Amino acid sequence: MLTRPDVAVVGAGPVGLAIAWRCAARGLRVVVHDPAPGSGASHVAAGMLSPVAEAYFGEHELTALLADSAARWPAFAAELAEAAGVGFGHRTEGTLVVGLTGDDLAEARRLWSYQRGLGLPITPLRPSKLRDREPALAPRVRGGAVAAGDHQVDPRRLVAALRVAAERAGATLVPDAVARLSDLDAGVTVVAAGCGAAALTGLPVRPVKGQVLRLRAPGRGAPGFRHVIRGYADGESVYLVPRDTGEVVVGATVEERADTEVTAGAVLRLLRAAVDLVPELAEYDLVEASAGLRPGTPDNAPILGPLPGRPGVLAATGHHRHGIVLTPVTADLIAQLIVTGEADPLLAPFTPDRFVAEEERTWN
Ligand code: GLY
């Protein structure tokens, strides 16, 4: 590259590529650095756009950001489809949250009542209505609810589409690994490197391992259910994400570990819970078992905005369980910050300074 870029993005996952697309579309010169685009957490992610079913006790600010980003998804998807000219499996059938046993249902109900208390749209269903929606559910599933606004997208196809859109808008991808931010020469550097952000910035981003399976419906047909199904099954939490391609993603473990080994015990627990909820899955092909590392943070919320004491460096990392749903809002807010210098008030609870002690804010 002959001219100094306006923006260097470290990391070509969905977040980094979407920021690059947004900035390049506004006329900035953008370079994205990644030796293996799309090989991080998004490679194993299921792609649930779940502002309601993933709203957990005590995470009010994160829940508001999830809802804001989910509301941006339809327009983001339409714009991306237009810009990239390829599909990425955006589906809007909604999500069923179900409990297998009475105890499982009691656990699910506690969360629904918390979610409903926040005004989130989740509606309990009679068992007969549940089965009308998804006859593939096991007869012994005790009950459930529908979160009609919780949708899905295929993260691997999303990364491919974002890459096309970013490159068509003029961004350049270079396949190099960035060891130090000081090696980059750009107007602004955006660290969107998932777990790799810790080594580059010192921010408290830690790997949270998730093991995930991919099944395929027999005869390459569509799976026998269309909603995303999130279930509690004998105390195990599992989600099942059906794709038009015949794939069903079954996930995921949540482990405080930094390796990406696949273990027999995790595969056993995920498959048992999946088949307990949807028995026909026992007949599907098991085509992939993989593990990835979510970028976790001390408060489970992303880290978005300027690094204190590091002029010209922005963080867009720590998306933990929510990288795919949070991609549109992250890209919009970070691009706005770069282009106009104005920080949207939505960013305030998520800026890096919440993790940087006063005495460290004068680095460099
Ligand atoms: N959001 C799903 C997961 O992290 O497993």
Boltz pocket constraint, residues with backbone or C-beta under 6 A from the ligand:
constraints:
  - pocket:
      binder: B
      contacts: [[A, 46], [A, 48], [A, 210], [A, 251], [A, 252], [A, 253], [A, 294], [A, 320], [A, 321], [A, 322]]
      max_distance: 6.0
